[in-house]
């Protein structure tokens, strides 16, 4: 072969083998170990804990509702103001209620006067009865005396009747004896009539006294009714001043001066700042091991990194969907199975300084310790 031919020979087409990457297996091994460790930790944690982020702070929210209708004359609170139980929130026009109180007081005074009149009439009736009874006793004594007089006059008349036959007495004496007998008889009859009349008057007075005594009972009942009317009028007068139902913070005050408030109209609310709690909505598949009294760790979005201690206090008797305005009806024919959630009440157990700062509606995460 000539030297030129050797120089012009074609070059080799073979490529060198790539070098193996030693970092990838290491990274993959680390990821597998970390993933497995994380999965094992989550599995072990899931065996002893149940958690959810579908939970909120709840508390006592007391609506301010007027008990009577009236026009607003004074507003004593502002939006978001702190109040104490019994603080004055609103004042309504009370002129009508004051008039009703005065009317009730006048009606009570009239009823008490009627009672006094009935009692005076009863006393007078009793005195009249005693007077009639005394008259009856007097008439009885007079009747007894008249009977004696009549018996004596009758005896004299009979004796004179025998004597007149043999002319032992004069005709005049006989006539006098006869007149005395007749006078005694008439006197006895008059006294008997007086006794009957006195007895009738006594019975009439007794009936009047009984009726008057019943009027006392009616007057007493009327007084009790008037007292109740007066208390009701005073109660309505007290309702013209609307007070705070509890300690807390006022929401937005949607009331204006001169506004006409109706009975039962919701004006605004007073949110209690004492003893808030958590309502956690757990899936029905998480409820198998949850029991009252179990420890709970609460994380609140407003205080990141801070743990609140709590415990499960009660489980709702029905799922949240059952309390909806339009609860689902699975018999309507368009059934789609959905995992339901059951509200669980969780109360704080520690004396954390942030508890009084919690507001209803705040989002929280809860972790229930099943052991």
Backbone torsions as a table, in degrees:
resi	resn	phi	psi	omega
1	UNK	NA	139.9	-179.5
2	UNK	-81.6	153.6	-180.0
3	UNK	-59.3	-34.1	-179.0
4	UNK	-68.6	-36.4	179.7
5	UNK	-66.0	-36.1	178.6
6	UNK	-67.1	-32.8	-178.2
7	UNK	-73.0	-33.1	-176.6
8	UNK	-88.3	9.0	-178.6
9	UNK	-68.7	140.6	-178.4
10	UNK	-65.3	149.7	-179.2
11	UNK	-78.5	162.5	-178.4
12	UNK	-75.7	141.5	-178.4
13	UNK	-96.0	1.6	-179.1
14	UNK	-74.4	133.4	178.8
15	UNK	-98.6	146.8	-179.0
16	UNK	-69.8	145.8	179.3
17	UNK	-65.6	134.5	-179.5
18	UNK	-67.0	151.2	178.4
19	UNK	-79.2	139.4	178.8
20	UNK	-71.3	137.0	179.5
21	UNK	-84.3	113.4	-177.8
22	UNK	-82.7	-13.2	-177.3
23	UNK	-79.8	-37.6	-175.4
24	UNK	-58.6	-47.9	178.2
25	UNK	-60.5	-33.4	-179.7
26	UNK	-67.7	-45.1	179.9
27	UNK	-64.3	-42.8	179.7
28	UNK	-62.5	-40.4	178.9
29	UNK	-64.3	-41.5	179.2
30	UNK	-63.5	-43.9	179.2
31	UNK	-62.6	-40.8	179.1
32	UNK	-64.6	-42.7	-179.3
33	UNK	-66.3	-45.5	179.9
34	UNK	-63.6	-44.6	179.4
35	UNK	-63.1	-43.5	178.7
36	UNK	-64.6	-41.5	178.4
37	UNK	-63.7	-43.8	178.8
38	UNK	-62.7	-42.3	178.7
39	UNK	-64.4	-40.0	178.6
40	UNK	-66.2	-40.7	178.5
41	UNK	-63.1	-45.1	179.6
42	UNK	-64.1	-37.0	179.1
43	UNK	-65.7	-46.8	179.6
44	UNK	-63.8	-41.0	178.8
45	UNK	-63.5	-40.0	-179.7
46	UNK	-66.3	-23.6	178.2
47	UNK	-74.6	-19.8	-175.4
48	UNK	-122.4	0.2	-177.2
49	UNK	-141.3	152.4	168.3
50	UNK	-131.9	129.3	-177.8
51	UNK	-133.3	160.6	177.0
52	UNK	-158.2	151.0	173.9
53	UNK	-105.3	3.1	176.2
54	UNK	-88.4	73.1	-176.1
55	UNK	-150.8	149.5	-178.2
56	UNK	-141.7	156.8	172.0
57	UNK	-74.1	139.3	176.7
58	UNK	-130.3	162.2	-179.6
59	UNK	-165.0	178.2	-179.9
60	UNK	-79.7	119.0	178.1
61	UNK	-116.3	107.9	-175.7
62	UNK	-98.9	117.3	178.0
63	UNK	-73.6	143.4	174.9
64	UNK	-93.5	113.1	-173.8
65	UNK	-129.5	125.7	177.1
66	UNK	-71.2	144.3	179.5
67	UNK	-95.5	-11.2	175.0
68	UNK	-136.9	161.2	176.0
69	UNK	-82.1	150.2	179.0
70	UNK	174.3	166.2	179.0
71	UNK	-94.2	138.0	-178.8
72	UNK	-74.2	124.8	177.8
73	UNK	-110.0	-17.0	-178.9
74	UNK	-157.5	137.7	177.0
75	UNK	-118.2	118.1	-172.8
76	UNK	-100.2	-1.8	-177.2
77	UNK	-129.0	161.6	176.5
78	UNK	-122.6	171.6	179.9
79	UNK	-58.0	135.4	172.8
80	UNK	65.8	19.1	-178.5
81	UNK	-79.5	142.8	174.4
82	UNK	-78.6	136.9	-179.8
83	UNK	-135.9	160.0	174.4
84	UNK	-110.4	156.6	178.3
85	UNK	-58.3	130.6	179.9
86	UNK	92.8	-7.2	176.0
87	UNK	-65.6	145.4	179.1
88	UNK	-77.0	125.6	179.0
89	UNK	-100.1	-50.3	-178.3
90	UNK	-138.3	155.5	174.2
91	UNK	-128.3	130.4	179.3
92	UNK	-102.8	159.1	175.9
93	UNK	-61.6	121.3	-172.6
94	UNK	-110.9	13.5	-175.8
95	UNK	-64.7	-41.1	178.3
96	UNK	-63.1	-42.5	-179.0
97	UNK	-67.5	-34.5	176.8
98	UNK	-64.8	-40.8	177.7
99	UNK	-63.7	-40.5	178.9
100	UNK	-64.1	-36.7	176.7
101	UNK	-64.8	-43.9	178.9
102	UNK	-63.1	-40.9	177.8
103	UNK	-63.1	-41.9	179.3
104	UNK	-65.9	-38.4	177.2
105	UNK	-64.5	-41.1	178.5
106	UNK	-65.5	-40.6	178.5
107	UNK	-64.8	-37.2	177.5
108	UNK	-66.2	-42.0	178.4
109	UNK	-62.6	-40.6	178.0
110	UNK	-63.9	-40.8	179.1
111	UNK	-65.1	-38.2	177.9
112	UNK	-67.2	-37.3	176.3
113	UNK	-65.0	-40.1	177.2
114	UNK	-61.1	-36.9	176.9
115	UNK	-65.1	-42.7	179.0
116	UNK	-62.6	-39.9	178.3
117	UNK	-64.7	-43.9	179.5
118	UNK	-62.8	-41.0	177.9
119	UNK	-64.9	-40.0	177.8
120	UNK	-64.6	-40.9	178.0
121	UNK	-64.4	-37.3	177.8
122	UNK	-64.9	-42.9	178.1
123	UNK	-63.3	-42.0	178.6
124	UNK	-65.2	-39.1	178.9
125	UNK	-64.0	-40.4	178.6
126	UNK	-64.6	-40.5	178.3
127	UNK	-64.9	-39.1	178.3
128	UNK	-64.5	-41.2	178.6
129	UNK	-61.8	-44.1	179.5
130	UNK	-62.7	-38.2	178.4
131	UNK	-64.7	-44.4	178.5
132	UNK	-64.1	-40.0	178.3
133	UNK	-64.7	-37.3	176.3
134	UNK	-65.2	-39.3	176.9
135	UNK	-62.2	-40.3	179.0
136	UNK	-62.5	-41.5	179.3
137	UNK	-63.4	-40.7	178.8
138	UNK	-64.2	-43.6	179.3
139	UNK	-64.4	-37.2	177.4
140	UNK	-61.1	-41.6	178.6
141	UNK	-65.8	-40.1	178.4
142	UNK	-66.5	-35.9	178.0
143	UNK	-64.0	-42.4	178.7
144	UNK	-62.3	-42.1	177.9
145	UNK	-65.1	-38.6	179.6
146	UNK	-67.1	-35.9	177.3
147	UNK	-63.8	-40.8	178.2
148	UNK	-64.7	-44.5	178.9
149	UNK	-61.4	-42.0	179.6
150	UNK	-65.5	-40.2	179.5
151	UNK	-64.4	-41.4	179.0
152	UNK	-66.9	-41.9	180.0
153	UNK	-66.3	-35.5	178.4
154	UNK	-66.1	-42.6	179.0
155	UNK	-63.9	-41.8	179.1
156	UNK	-64.4	-40.6	-179.1
157	UNK	-64.9	-41.8	179.5
158	UNK	-65.0	-39.8	179.4
159	UNK	-66.3	-43.5	179.9
160	UNK	-67.8	-28.8	177.3
161	UNK	-65.2	-37.0	177.2
162	UNK	-71.7	-36.6	-176.9
163	UNK	-74.6	-29.4	-177.9
164	UNK	-70.0	-21.6	-178.4
165	UNK	-68.0	-37.9	179.6
166	UNK	-102.4	19.0	175.4
167	UNK	60.3	33.4	178.5
168	UNK	-79.3	-21.4	177.3
169	UNK	-127.2	166.4	180.0
170	UNK	-83.8	163.3	177.9
171	UNK	-63.5	-31.8	-179.6
172	UNK	-65.4	-43.0	179.1
173	UNK	-62.6	-41.3	179.3
174	UNK	-62.5	-44.7	-178.8
175	UNK	-66.4	-35.6	176.6
176	UNK	-62.6	-42.4	179.0
177	UNK	-64.7	-41.2	178.9
178	UNK	-64.7	-41.3	178.4
179	UNK	-64.4	-38.6	179.1
180	UNK	-64.3	-39.5	179.7
181	UNK	-64.9	-45.8	-179.4
182	UNK	-64.8	-38.4	177.8
183	UNK	-63.2	-41.9	179.2
184	UNK	-65.0	-37.8	179.0
185	UNK	-65.5	-45.2	179.8
186	UNK	-63.8	-37.8	179.7
187	UNK	-64.1	-39.7	178.6
188	UNK	-66.0	-41.4	177.9
189	UNK	-63.0	-41.0	178.4
190	UNK	-61.6	-43.1	-180.0
191	UNK	-66.1	-37.5	177.1
192	UNK	-64.0	-40.9	177.0
193	UNK	-63.9	-39.3	177.5
194	UNK	-63.1	-38.3	178.9
195	UNK	-65.4	-41.9	178.7
196	UNK	-62.3	-44.3	179.6
197	UNK	-63.6	-41.8	178.5
198	UNK	-64.4	-36.9	178.2
199	UNK	-65.3	-41.4	177.9
200	UNK	-64.4	-41.1	178.0
201	UNK	-63.6	-38.2	178.5
202	UNK	-65.0	-42.3	177.9
203	UNK	-63.9	-41.5	178.3
204	UNK	-63.8	-41.4	178.4
205	UNK	-65.6	-36.0	177.9
206	UNK	-65.3	-42.5	177.5
207	UNK	-62.8	-42.2	178.2
208	UNK	-62.7	-40.3	178.9
209	UNK	-65.0	-39.4	177.7
210	UNK	-63.5	-44.5	178.6
211	UNK	-63.0	-40.2	178.9
212	UNK	-65.6	-38.6	176.5
213	UNK	-62.3	-38.7	176.0
214	UNK	-66.3	-34.6	176.5
215	UNK	-63.0	-31.2	176.0
216	UNK	-63.1	-43.0	177.4
217	UNK	-62.5	-41.7	177.9
218	UNK	-63.6	-41.3	179.8
219	UNK	-64.3	-39.7	177.7
220	UNK	-64.1	-43.1	177.8
221	UNK	-62.6	-39.8	178.3
222	UNK	-63.9	-38.5	178.2
223	UNK	-62.5	-44.2	178.7
224	UNK	-61.0	-40.9	178.3
225	UNK	-64.5	-42.6	179.4
226	UNK	-66.4	-35.3	175.5
227	UNK	-63.4	-42.1	177.6
228	UNK	-63.1	-40.6	177.3
229	UNK	-62.4	-39.5	179.3
230	UNK	-66.3	-42.7	178.7
231	UNK	-64.1	-39.1	177.7
232	UNK	-64.5	-40.6	178.3
233	UNK	-64.7	-41.2	177.6
234	UNK	-66.1	-36.7	178.7
235	UNK	-64.4	-43.8	177.3
236	UNK	-63.3	-35.1	177.1
237	UNK	-64.6	-39.7	178.7
238	UNK	-66.2	-27.9	179.9
239	UNK	-70.9	-11.4	177.3
240	UNK	-73.4	-12.5	173.5
241	UNK	-110.0	111.5	-177.2
242	UNK	-91.5	122.3	-174.1
243	UNK	-108.1	159.5	177.2
244	UNK	-70.8	128.9	-177.8
245	UNK	-73.6	-20.9	-178.3
246	UNK	-164.3	171.7	174.7
247	UNK	-69.5	141.8	177.7
248	UNK	164.6	-156.3	-177.3
249	UNK	-125.3	135.7	-178.0
250	UNK	-78.7	140.5	173.8
251	UNK	-80.3	-164.0	177.8
252	UNK	-65.0	128.6	-176.7
253	UNK	-89.2	102.1	-178.5
254	UNK	-94.0	59.9	-179.0
255	UNK	-137.8	142.9	178.7
256	UNK	-123.3	151.9	176.0
257	UNK	-60.9	137.2	-179.2
258	UNK	83.4	-3.5	-179.4
259	UNK	-70.5	138.9	176.9
260	UNK	-86.3	118.0	179.0
261	UNK	-97.6	140.6	178.3
262	UNK	-103.7	156.2	178.8
263	UNK	-62.4	130.2	178.3
264	UNK	83.8	0.2	179.7
265	UNK	-73.3	126.2	179.1
266	UNK	-78.9	120.6	-174.8
267	UNK	-95.8	-57.8	176.8
268	UNK	-161.2	-171.7	-175.1
269	UNK	-130.5	157.0	171.9
270	UNK	-116.0	114.3	-177.5
271	UNK	-91.5	118.8	-178.5
272	UNK	-67.9	139.1	177.7
273	UNK	-101.6	16.5	179.9
274	UNK	-112.1	135.9	171.6
275	UNK	53.2	61.5	171.0
276	UNK	-71.3	165.5	178.4
277	UNK	-143.6	176.0	-178.1
278	UNK	-114.8	137.5	171.6
279	UNK	-113.5	111.6	-179.0
280	UNK	-107.6	131.2	-178.2
281	UNK	-101.5	95.8	-179.0
282	UNK	-88.3	147.5	173.6
283	UNK	-65.6	150.8	-179.9
284	UNK	-63.0	-22.6	178.2
285	UNK	-78.0	-7.3	-179.8
286	UNK	-100.9	0.2	-168.1
287	UNK	-92.1	-3.9	-171.7
288	UNK	-59.9	-37.2	-174.5
289	UNK	-111.3	1.0	-178.8
290	UNK	-80.7	128.4	-179.0
291	UNK	-134.6	157.8	175.9
292	UNK	-66.4	145.6	179.8
293	UNK	93.1	-10.5	-178.9
294	UNK	-71.8	147.0	-179.1
295	UNK	-71.3	145.3	-179.5
296	UNK	-136.0	136.7	171.9
297	UNK	-106.3	125.6	-175.7
298	UNK	-112.5	129.1	172.9
299	UNK	-113.0	126.6	-176.7
300	UNK	-109.3	133.2	-176.4
301	UNK	-59.2	-31.5	-177.9
302	UNK	-71.9	-19.1	-179.5
303	UNK	-129.4	73.0	-177.0
304	UNK	-62.7	139.4	179.1
305	UNK	82.7	-4.1	-179.0
306	UNK	-104.1	132.2	-179.8
307	UNK	-103.9	134.9	175.6
308	UNK	-110.5	133.2	177.7
309	UNK	-88.5	139.0	-178.6
310	UNK	-153.6	-177.4	177.2
311	UNK	-150.1	155.4	176.5
312	UNK	-75.9	125.9	-178.7
313	UNK	-110.0	-28.6	179.7
314	UNK	-165.2	155.9	176.0
315	UNK	-115.3	140.8	-179.0
316	UNK	-63.8	146.3	179.0
317	UNK	-76.0	-7.6	180.0
318	UNK	-152.4	162.7	178.9
319	UNK	-70.1	162.9	-178.6
320	UNK	-63.1	-31.5	-178.9
321	UNK	-64.4	-29.0	-179.6
322	UNK	-67.4	-24.0	-178.6
323	UNK	-96.7	6.4	179.5
324	UNK	-71.1	160.3	179.0
325	UNK	-60.6	-39.2	176.1
326	UNK	-123.4	84.7	-178.2
327	UNK	-64.1	146.2	-179.5
328	UNK	-66.0	143.1	177.7
329	UNK	-118.0	102.7	-175.6
330	UNK	-70.7	-8.9	179.9
331	UNK	-89.4	5.5	-176.8
332	UNK	-79.5	-8.7	175.6
333	UNK	101.7	-12.1	180.0
334	UNK	-114.4	49.7	-175.5
335	UNK	-72.3	129.9	170.9
336	UNK	-129.8	118.9	-176.9
337	UNK	-67.4	126.1	179.0
338	UNK	-130.2	136.3	177.6
339	UNK	-65.2	123.0	-178.1
340	UNK	-88.2	158.8	178.8
341	UNK	-120.2	142.2	-178.5
342	UNK	-115.3	122.7	178.3
343	UNK	-67.2	136.9	177.7
344	UNK	-126.1	130.7	179.4
345	UNK	-89.0	129.7	-179.2
346	UNK	-125.3	126.8	-178.6
347	UNK	-111.8	145.1	179.7
348	UNK	-73.7	141.6	-179.1
349	UNK	-110.7	-25.0	-178.4
350	UNK	-86.1	174.1	177.4
351	UNK	-106.0	60.6	-176.9
352	UNK	-74.7	142.1	-177.9
353	UNK	-69.7	-19.8	-177.3
354	UNK	-90.8	-6.2	-175.0
355	UNK	-61.6	-41.8	-179.2
356	UNK	-68.8	-13.7	179.1
357	UNK	-91.5	-5.1	-177.5
358	UNK	-73.9	141.0	-178.5
359	UNK	-118.3	140.4	177.0
360	UNK	-56.7	136.4	-179.8
361	UNK	101.6	-12.6	178.2
362	UNK	-64.1	141.4	178.7
363	UNK	-81.0	140.2	-179.7
364	UNK	-140.1	160.7	168.9
365	UNK	-112.6	135.5	-179.5
366	UNK	-120.9	144.5	178.6
367	UNK	-130.8	108.9	-178.1
368	UNK	-90.7	126.1	175.9
369	UNK	-85.8	115.4	-174.2
370	UNK	-78.9	-18.4	-178.6
371	UNK	-74.1	NA	NA
